[in-house]
Amino acid sequence: MQTTQNVTDAAKTAGLEAGGTIMNSLGGFMTAIQEGVGTYGLKIVGGIVALIVGLWIIKVIMKGITKAFDKSKVDSTLRPFLVTLVNFLLKVLLFISIAGIVGIPTATFAALLAAVGLAIGGAFNGSLGHMAAGVMLLVFRPFKVGDLIEVDGKLGFVKEISVFVTILETFQNKTEIIPNGAITAGTITNLTTIGNLRVDMPFGIKYGADIKKAKEIVMNVMANDPNVLQDPAPRVAVNNLGANGVELLALPYATCEAYWDVYWDTRQKIVEALGEAGYEAPLPQRLVTMQNA
């Protein structure tokens, strides 16, 4: 009986010691959590507050920068790119500052940003190519905002050159958003560089008709058309001797904005003036001869 009592007492003692060890461990764990919450909780809250306030400050700053650019002489082509770049840099500085508030070492945070940047770069390899193309467009300046250009099969006025895309507004009031990579990979036709465009308009008269008078009629139409520039001066030339008549070519010049007005309206005025003067279109003719049997 004495032996059994000793074993029971020893078991109770071991159980009490084990229970005490577990309680001590739990107590230490809870104390560590409390200390961690007390230490990092305030930092996390401070980081969240700093993020909200920082984003608001950046928003205010960007509004001020945008207004300053609008009032300054900064090229309108560069404005969207500079605004985007400044906004990006301010947000990077904000996140680095928040990392310091939370307690993340700056070197660790920089390494994390580099890793994320590499991951994003791999996922958006094409987008980075468009960004590089956008930088090239801003550096070499083949066109600027307001120019009439033809790129990637699209014709329109440049409304904006951003980091990744260029926005065109066509004559049909369509908005074409073209990736910068597609622009630099193809041919860029800038119709605004010289400041005016020549509108080639062929028309024909019959053989035997008065060519000199026809040229005078067409020149008179172009001289009195407000959309036709007089400098450079328009002219009319014999372009080709066709199978059915003489092909003449009217060569008026127009501004980029008035190009289609000249292309359509001036052409109509020329046709009407020639018709009123008795000129007929050189329709196809066939000469048929009869032979006696």
TORKOL-4160 file (C-alpha; in steps of 0.2 Angstrom, whole numbers, padded with zeros to 4 digits, m for minus):
293
<pt num="1" X="0000" Y="0000" Z="0000"/>
<pt num="2" X="0014" Y="0012" Z="0004"/>
<pt num="3" X="0022" Y="0009" Z="m0013"/>
<pt num="4" X="0006" Y="0012" Z="m0022"/>
<pt num="5" X="0004" Y="0029" Z="m0012"/>
<pt num="6" X="0021" Y="0034" Z="m0017"/>
<pt num="7" X="0018" Y="0031" Z="m0035"/>
<pt num="8" X="0002" Y="0041" Z="m0034"/>
<pt num="9" X="0011" Y="0055" Z="m0025"/>
<pt num="10" X="0025" Y="0055" Z="m0038"/>
<pt num="11" X="0012" Y="0056" Z="m0052"/>
<pt num="12" X="0003" Y="0070" Z="m0044"/>
<pt num="13" X="0019" Y="0080" Z="m0042"/>
<pt num="14" X="0024" Y="0077" Z="m0060"/>
<pt num="15" X="0007" Y="0082" Z="m0066"/>
<pt num="16" X="0008" Y="0098" Z="m0056"/>
<pt num="17" X="0025" Y="0102" Z="m0063"/>
<pt num="18" X="0020" Y="0099" Z="m0081"/>
<pt num="19" X="0004" Y="0110" Z="m0078"/>
<pt num="20" X="0015" Y="0123" Z="m0071"/>
<pt num="21" X="0027" Y="0122" Z="m0086"/>
<pt num="22" X="0012" Y="0124" Z="m0098"/>
<pt num="23" X="0004" Y="0138" Z="m0089"/>
<pt num="24" X="0021" Y="0147" Z="m0088"/>
<pt num="25" X="0023" Y="0144" Z="m0107"/>
<pt num="26" X="0006" Y="0151" Z="m0111"/>
<pt num="27" X="0009" Y="0165" Z="m0100"/>
<pt num="28" X="0025" Y="0169" Z="m0108"/>
<pt num="29" X="0017" Y="0168" Z="m0125"/>
<pt num="30" X="0003" Y="0180" Z="m0121"/>
<pt num="31" X="0015" Y="0192" Z="m0113"/>
<pt num="32" X="0025" Y="0192" Z="m0130"/>
<pt num="33" X="0009" Y="0195" Z="m0140"/>
<pt num="34" X="0004" Y="0209" Z="m0128"/>
<pt num="35" X="0022" Y="0217" Z="m0130"/>
<pt num="36" X="0021" Y="0214" Z="m0149"/>
<pt num="37" X="0004" Y="0222" Z="m0150"/>
<pt num="38" X="0010" Y="0236" Z="m0139"/>
<pt num="39" X="0026" Y="0239" Z="m0149"/>
<pt num="40" X="0020" Y="0236" Z="m0167"/>
<pt num="41" X="0002" Y="0240" Z="m0165"/>
<pt num="42" X="0005" Y="0259" Z="m0163"/>
<pt num="43" X="0017" Y="0258" Z="m0178"/>
<pt num="44" X="0005" Y="0250" Z="m0189"/>
<pt num="45" X="m0009" Y="0262" Z="m0185"/>
<pt num="46" X="0004" Y="0276" Z="m0187"/>
<pt num="47" X="0009" Y="0269" Z="m0204"/>
<pt num="48" X="m0010" Y="0268" Z="m0210"/>
<pt num="49" X="m0013" Y="0286" Z="m0204"/>
<pt num="50" X="0003" Y="0292" Z="m0213"/>
<pt num="51" X="m0003" Y="0283" Z="m0229"/>
<pt num="52" X="m0020" Y="0291" Z="m0229"/>
<pt num="53" X="m0012" Y="0309" Z="m0225"/>
<pt num="54" X="0002" Y="0306" Z="m0237"/>
<pt num="55" X="m0010" Y="0301" Z="m0252"/>
<pt num="56" X="m0020" Y="0317" Z="m0248"/>
<pt num="57" X="m0005" Y="0328" Z="m0248"/>
<pt num="58" X="0001" Y="0320" Z="m0264"/>
<pt num="59" X="m0016" Y="0323" Z="m0272"/>
<pt num="60" X="m0015" Y="0342" Z="m0267"/>
<pt num="61" X="0003" Y="0343" Z="m0273"/>
<pt num="62" X="m0001" Y="0335" Z="m0290"/>
<pt num="63" X="m0016" Y="0348" Z="m0292"/>
<pt num="64" X="m0004" Y="0362" Z="m0289"/>
<pt num="65" X="0009" Y="0355" Z="m0301"/>
<pt num="66" X="m0004" Y="0352" Z="m0315"/>
<pt num="67" X="m0010" Y="0370" Z="m0313"/>
<pt num="68" X="0008" Y="0377" Z="m0313"/>
<pt num="69" X="0012" Y="0367" Z="m0329"/>
<pt num="70" X="m0004" Y="0374" Z="m0337"/>
<pt num="71" X="0001" Y="0392" Z="m0333"/>
<pt num="72" X="0020" Y="0389" Z="m0337"/>
<pt num="73" X="0028" Y="0388" Z="m0354"/>
<pt num="74" X="0032" Y="0369" Z="m0352"/>
<pt num="75" X="0029" Y="0360" Z="m0369"/>
<pt num="76" X="0011" Y="0352" Z="m0369"/>
<pt num="77" X="0019" Y="0336" Z="m0376"/>
<pt num="78" X="0030" Y="0334" Z="m0360"/>
<pt num="79" X="0016" Y="0339" Z="m0347"/>
<pt num="80" X="0007" Y="0322" Z="m0346"/>
<pt num="81" X="0024" Y="0312" Z="m0345"/>
<pt num="82" X="0031" Y="0324" Z="m0331"/>
<pt num="83" X="0015" Y="0324" Z="m0321"/>
<pt num="84" X="0015" Y="0305" Z="m0321"/>
<pt num="85" X="0033" Y="0304" Z="m0317"/>
<pt num="86" X="0032" Y="0316" Z="m0302"/>
<pt num="87" X="0016" Y="0307" Z="m0296"/>
<pt num="88" X="0025" Y="0290" Z="m0296"/>
<pt num="89" X="0041" Y="0297" Z="m0287"/>
<pt num="90" X="0031" Y="0305" Z="m0273"/>
<pt num="91" X="0021" Y="0289" Z="m0270"/>
<pt num="92" X="0038" Y="0279" Z="m0270"/>
<pt num="93" X="0045" Y="0291" Z="m0257"/>
<pt num="94" X="0029" Y="0290" Z="m0247"/>
<pt num="95" X="0029" Y="0271" Z="m0246"/>
<pt num="96" X="0048" Y="0271" Z="m0241"/>
<pt num="97" X="0044" Y="0283" Z="m0227"/>
<pt num="98" X="0029" Y="0272" Z="m0221"/>
<pt num="99" X="0041" Y="0257" Z="m0221"/>
<pt num="100" X="0052" Y="0267" Z="m0209"/>
<pt num="101" X="0038" Y="0271" Z="m0198"/>
<pt num="102" X="0032" Y="0253" Z="m0197"/>
<pt num="103" X="0050" Y="0248" Z="m0193"/>
<pt num="104" X="0055" Y="0239" Z="m0209"/>
<pt num="105" X="0073" Y="0242" Z="m0213"/>
<pt num="106" X="0076" Y="0253" Z="m0228"/>
<pt num="107" X="0088" Y="0241" Z="m0236"/>
<pt num="108" X="0075" Y="0227" Z="m0234"/>
<pt num="109" X="0061" Y="0237" Z="m0241"/>
<pt num="110" X="0072" Y="0243" Z="m0256"/>
<pt num="111" X="0076" Y="0224" Z="m0259"/>
<pt num="112" X="0058" Y="0220" Z="m0258"/>
<pt num="113" X="0054" Y="0234" Z="m0270"/>
<pt num="114" X="0067" Y="0228" Z="m0282"/>
<pt num="115" X="0060" Y="0210" Z="m0282"/>
<pt num="116" X="0043" Y="0216" Z="m0285"/>
<pt num="117" X="0049" Y="0227" Z="m0299"/>
<pt num="118" X="0058" Y="0212" Z="m0307"/>
<pt num="119" X="0042" Y="0202" Z="m0305"/>
<pt num="120" X="0031" Y="0216" Z="m0313"/>
<pt num="121" X="0044" Y="0219" Z="m0326"/>
<pt num="122" X="0043" Y="0200" Z="m0331"/>
<pt num="123" X="0024" Y="0200" Z="m0331"/>
<pt num="124" X="0023" Y="0216" Z="m0341"/>
<pt num="125" X="0037" Y="0215" Z="m0353"/>
<pt num="126" X="0027" Y="0222" Z="m0367"/>
<pt num="127" X="0021" Y="0237" Z="m0357"/>
<pt num="128" X="0039" Y="0241" Z="m0352"/>
<pt num="129" X="0043" Y="0241" Z="m0371"/>
<pt num="130" X="0029" Y="0254" Z="m0374"/>
<pt num="131" X="0036" Y="0264" Z="m0360"/>
<pt num="132" X="0053" Y="0264" Z="m0367"/>
<pt num="133" X="0046" Y="0269" Z="m0384"/>
<pt num="134" X="0036" Y="0283" Z="m0375"/>
<pt num="135" X="0053" Y="0290" Z="m0368"/>
<pt num="136" X="0060" Y="0289" Z="m0386"/>
<pt num="137" X="0046" Y="0299" Z="m0393"/>
<pt num="138" X="0048" Y="0313" Z="m0380"/>
<pt num="139" X="0067" Y="0313" Z="m0382"/>
<pt num="140" X="0068" Y="0313" Z="m0401"/>
<pt num="141" X="0051" Y="0322" Z="m0404"/>
<pt num="142" X="0046" Y="0316" Z="m0421"/>
<pt num="143" X="0029" Y="0324" Z="m0417"/>
<pt num="144" X="0021" Y="0335" Z="m0403"/>
<pt num="145" X="0004" Y="0338" Z="m0396"/>
<pt num="146" X="m0007" Y="0346" Z="m0409"/>
<pt num="147" X="0002" Y="0339" Z="m0425"/>
<pt num="148" X="m0008" Y="0329" Z="m0438"/>
<pt num="149" X="0001" Y="0313" Z="m0440"/>
<pt num="150" X="m0002" Y="0296" Z="m0448"/>
<pt num="151" X="0005" Y="0281" Z="m0438"/>
<pt num="152" X="0000" Y="0262" Z="m0438"/>
<pt num="153" X="m0013" Y="0266" Z="m0452"/>
<pt num="154" X="m0022" Y="0279" Z="m0442"/>
<pt num="155" X="m0023" Y="0298" Z="m0447"/>
<pt num="156" X="m0027" Y="0311" Z="m0434"/>
<pt num="157" X="m0022" Y="0325" Z="m0422"/>
<pt num="158" X="m0011" Y="0321" Z="m0407"/>
<pt num="159" X="m0020" Y="0325" Z="m0391"/>
<pt num="160" X="m0008" Y="0317" Z="m0379"/>
<pt num="161" X="0008" Y="0307" Z="m0377"/>
<pt num="162" X="0008" Y="0297" Z="m0361"/>
<pt num="163" X="0021" Y="0285" Z="m0354"/>
<pt num="164" X="0013" Y="0270" Z="m0363"/>
<pt num="165" X="0001" Y="0276" Z="m0377"/>
<pt num="166" X="m0002" Y="0290" Z="m0389"/>
<pt num="167" X="m0019" Y="0297" Z="m0391"/>
<pt num="168" X="m0025" Y="0303" Z="m0408"/>
<pt num="169" X="m0042" Y="0312" Z="m0413"/>
<pt num="170" X="m0047" Y="0308" Z="m0431"/>
<pt num="171" X="m0057" Y="0318" Z="m0443"/>
<pt num="172" X="m0072" Y="0307" Z="m0439"/>
<pt num="173" X="m0070" Y="0313" Z="m0420"/>
<pt num="174" X="m0064" Y="0295" Z="m0416"/>
<pt num="175" X="m0051" Y="0293" Z="m0402"/>
<pt num="176" X="m0037" Y="0281" Z="m0407"/>
<pt num="177" X="m0027" Y="0275" Z="m0392"/>
<pt num="178" X="m0011" Y="0268" Z="m0400"/>
<pt num="179" X="0003" Y="0259" Z="m0390"/>
<pt num="180" X="0020" Y="0268" Z="m0391"/>
<pt num="181" X="0029" Y="0252" Z="m0396"/>
<pt num="182" X="0018" Y="0251" Z="m0412"/>
<pt num="183" X="0022" Y="0269" Z="m0416"/>
<pt num="184" X="0041" Y="0268" Z="m0415"/>
<pt num="185" X="0041" Y="0251" Z="m0424"/>
<pt num="186" X="0033" Y="0258" Z="m0440"/>
<pt num="187" X="0033" Y="0273" Z="m0451"/>
<pt num="188" X="0028" Y="0290" Z="m0444"/>
<pt num="189" X="0021" Y="0303" Z="m0456"/>
<pt num="190" X="0020" Y="0320" Z="m0449"/>
<pt num="191" X="0009" Y="0331" Z="m0460"/>
<pt num="192" X="0011" Y="0346" Z="m0449"/>
<pt num="193" X="0030" Y="0349" Z="m0449"/>
<pt num="194" X="0030" Y="0360" Z="m0465"/>
<pt num="195" X="0014" Y="0369" Z="m0460"/>
<pt num="196" X="0004" Y="0366" Z="m0476"/>
<pt num="197" X="m0002" Y="0351" Z="m0487"/>
<pt num="198" X="m0004" Y="0350" Z="m0505"/>
<pt num="199" X="m0020" Y="0343" Z="m0511"/>
<pt num="200" X="m0018" Y="0334" Z="m0528"/>
<pt num="201" X="m0034" Y="0334" Z="m0538"/>
<pt num="202" X="m0034" Y="0327" Z="m0555"/>
<pt num="203" X="m0048" Y="0331" Z="m0568"/>
<pt num="204" X="m0049" Y="0328" Z="m0587"/>
<pt num="205" X="m0055" Y="0337" Z="m0602"/>
<pt num="206" X="m0058" Y="0330" Z="m0620"/>
<pt num="207" X="m0045" Y="0331" Z="m0633"/>
<pt num="208" X="m0047" Y="0347" Z="m0644"/>
<pt num="209" X="m0054" Y="0357" Z="m0629"/>
<pt num="210" X="m0046" Y="0373" Z="m0624"/>
<pt num="211" X="m0033" Y="0368" Z="m0611"/>
<pt num="212" X="m0027" Y="0386" Z="m0608"/>
<pt num="213" X="m0045" Y="0392" Z="m0604"/>
<pt num="214" X="m0048" Y="0376" Z="m0593"/>
<pt num="215" X="m0033" Y="0380" Z="m0583"/>
<pt num="216" X="m0038" Y="0399" Z="m0581"/>
<pt num="217" X="m0056" Y="0393" Z="m0574"/>
<pt num="218" X="m0048" Y="0381" Z="m0561"/>
<pt num="219" X="m0035" Y="0394" Z="m0556"/>
<pt num="220" X="m0049" Y="0407" Z="m0554"/>
<pt num="221" X="m0059" Y="0394" Z="m0543"/>
<pt num="222" X="m0043" Y="0392" Z="m0532"/>
<pt num="223" X="m0039" Y="0410" Z="m0531"/>
<pt num="224" X="m0057" Y="0414" Z="m0524"/>
<pt num="225" X="m0058" Y="0399" Z="m0512"/>
<pt num="226" X="m0054" Y="0405" Z="m0494"/>
<pt num="227" X="m0048" Y="0388" Z="m0489"/>
<pt num="228" X="m0034" Y="0387" Z="m0502"/>
<pt num="229" X="m0018" Y="0395" Z="m0497"/>
<pt num="230" X="m0010" Y="0408" Z="m0509"/>
<pt num="231" X="0007" Y="0406" Z="m0502"/>
<pt num="232" X="0013" Y="0393" Z="m0508"/>
<pt num="233" X="0003" Y="0398" Z="m0524"/>
<pt num="234" X="m0008" Y="0385" Z="m0532"/>
<pt num="235" X="m0006" Y="0380" Z="m0549"/>
<pt num="236" X="m0013" Y="0369" Z="m0563"/>
<pt num="237" X="m0003" Y="0357" Z="m0574"/>
<pt num="238" X="m0005" Y="0344" Z="m0588"/>
<pt num="239" X="m0003" Y="0328" Z="m0579"/>
<pt num="240" X="m0006" Y="0315" Z="m0592"/>
<pt num="241" X="m0012" Y="0312" Z="m0610"/>
<pt num="242" X="m0025" Y="0298" Z="m0607"/>
<pt num="243" X="m0033" Y="0286" Z="m0619"/>
<pt num="244" X="m0049" Y="0297" Z="m0619"/>
<pt num="245" X="m0043" Y="0315" Z="m0615"/>
<pt num="246" X="m0031" Y="0326" Z="m0607"/>
<pt num="247" X="m0028" Y="0324" Z="m0588"/>
<pt num="248" X="m0025" Y="0340" Z="m0579"/>
<pt num="249" X="m0020" Y="0342" Z="m0561"/>
<pt num="250" X="m0025" Y="0355" Z="m0549"/>
<pt num="251" X="m0012" Y="0358" Z="m0535"/>
<pt num="252" X="m0019" Y="0369" Z="m0521"/>
<pt num="253" X="m0011" Y="0370" Z="m0504"/>
<pt num="254" X="m0021" Y="0370" Z="m0488"/>
<pt num="255" X="m0018" Y="0370" Z="m0469"/>
<pt num="256" X="m0019" Y="0354" Z="m0460"/>
<pt num="257" X="m0036" Y="0359" Z="m0452"/>
<pt num="258" X="m0044" Y="0364" Z="m0469"/>
<pt num="259" X="m0036" Y="0349" Z="m0479"/>
<pt num="260" X="m0053" Y="0340" Z="m0481"/>
<pt num="261" X="m0063" Y="0356" Z="m0485"/>
<pt num="262" X="m0051" Y="0358" Z="m0500"/>
<pt num="263" X="m0051" Y="0340" Z="m0504"/>
<pt num="264" X="m0070" Y="0339" Z="m0506"/>
<pt num="265" X="m0077" Y="0357" Z="m0507"/>
<pt num="266" X="m0064" Y="0364" Z="m0519"/>
<pt num="267" X="m0065" Y="0349" Z="m0530"/>
<pt num="268" X="m0084" Y="0351" Z="m0532"/>
<pt num="269" X="m0082" Y="0370" Z="m0536"/>
<pt num="270" X="m0069" Y="0365" Z="m0550"/>
<pt num="271" X="m0081" Y="0352" Z="m0557"/>
<pt num="272" X="m0096" Y="0365" Z="m0557"/>
<pt num="273" X="m0085" Y="0379" Z="m0565"/>
<pt num="274" X="m0079" Y="0368" Z="m0579"/>
<pt num="275" X="m0097" Y="0361" Z="m0582"/>
<pt num="276" X="m0104" Y="0379" Z="m0583"/>
<pt num="277" X="m0090" Y="0384" Z="m0595"/>
<pt num="278" X="m0096" Y="0369" Z="m0607"/>
<pt num="279" X="m0082" Y="0357" Z="m0603"/>
<pt num="280" X="m0088" Y="0339" Z="m0603"/>
<pt num="281" X="m0079" Y="0324" Z="m0595"/>
<pt num="282" X="m0069" Y="0314" Z="m0607"/>
<pt num="283" X="m0079" Y="0298" Z="m0608"/>
<pt num="284" X="m0072" Y="0282" Z="m0616"/>
<pt num="285" X="m0075" Y="0282" Z="m0635"/>
<pt num="286" X="m0073" Y="0269" Z="m0648"/>
<pt num="287" X="m0071" Y="0271" Z="m0667"/>
<pt num="288" X="m0081" Y="0259" Z="m0677"/>
<pt num="289" X="m0077" Y="0257" Z="m0696"/>
<pt num="290" X="m0088" Y="0248" Z="m0708"/>
<pt num="291" X="m0081" Y="0238" Z="m0722"/>
<pt num="292" X="m0090" Y="0233" Z="m0738"/>
<pt num="293" X="m0091" Y="0215" Z="m0741"/>
